[in-house]
Amino acid sequence: MSSTESREAALAAVPLPPAGPRAGDGESVRVVSLPGLTLTVRARSEEDERLPPALFVHGLGGSSLNWSMLMGVVSDRVRGEALDLPGFGYSPPPDDGNYSIGGHARAVVRLMEASGRGPVHLFGNSLGGAVATKVAAARPDLVRTLTLISPALPEVPPQRSAWPTGILGVPGVAGLFTRATRGWTVDRRTQQLLSLCYGDPGKVTEEAFAEHAQEYARRLALPYFWDALTRSARGIIDAYTLGGQHNLWRQAERVLAPTLLVYGGRDRLVAPRMAYRAARTFRDARLLLLPDSGHVAMMEHPDAVSRAFRELLDATGTDARTDH
């Protein structure tokens, strides 16, 4: 079998189950099967094939749905795809059980290599920001620009509001939390999550809240939900202890791609003060600080993030159309 045929076989769409992910307006969803790894990928459909590709990587506990709004507003400049990391969204756990930042980064690289879409405009939020940083440092040939929204780079000491999330990575804590919150309704769990991630959760519409709650309930029913969450949280904690070239800040120094850094002034998980360290660390960095935004600026303020990304493209000339 030729390499082209192998690639096409690897990317063959697997039929989604009846309860599979819902494609939003202008979106399509497919499942990519690779050896030891199955990834669900959400894409903007009916886009200009000549536009440069973009890939979006979500954060801890998130999914490709987190990027739907931003993908929509930048669809005139890039061909966007967002993946569900292994064990999140509609992607099953990886066969090797590796939920480290390095493990997630390898999944992203494997998807990019199999699809042949690179180099891409790479986006990452929170955990996905750490993953995207690692990818950009290790594989500059695959990244045109890098956009990081509240990236989970090591923060010492972390702000207190982020401690509960970090503690999830401690063995046994997830079980204690599950027992302590056994009586919580899905609505209460959803409200707690939105309060943690949004600068102003009151701006979430009733329709959006209902969608969040429905998705949260679905994930809670998955047998691997807590395992994927806690092991990925442990991967973030482990990144704090890595030294030398494996340290994420050292890797950030190696990133060659023009970088847009987006931080929220009301972020309860990544301190806004980290924006200035990041701006000094990445070689070619631009900083957008949104005073009213929380941890997920691409969901709270997609238009502001879109404007900054467009300015990045205009300033760097990295959005040349691709000839097919």
Secondary structure, DSSP 8 states (H G I E B T S, - for coil): --HHHHHHHHT------TTS----TTEEEEEEEETTEEEEEEEESS--TTS-EEEEE--TT--GGGGHHHHHHTTTT-EEEEE--TTSTT----TT---SHHHHHHHHHHHHHHHT--SEEEEEETHHHHHHHHHHHH-GGGEEEEEEES-----SS--GGGHHHHHTTSTTHHHHHHHHTTT--HHHHHHHHHHHH-S-GGGS-HHHHHHHHHHHHHHHTSTTHHHHHHHHHHHHHHHHH--GGGSHHHHHHH--S-EEEEEETT-SSS-TTHHHHHHHHSTTEEEEEETT--S-HHHH-HHHHHHHHHHHHHHHT-------
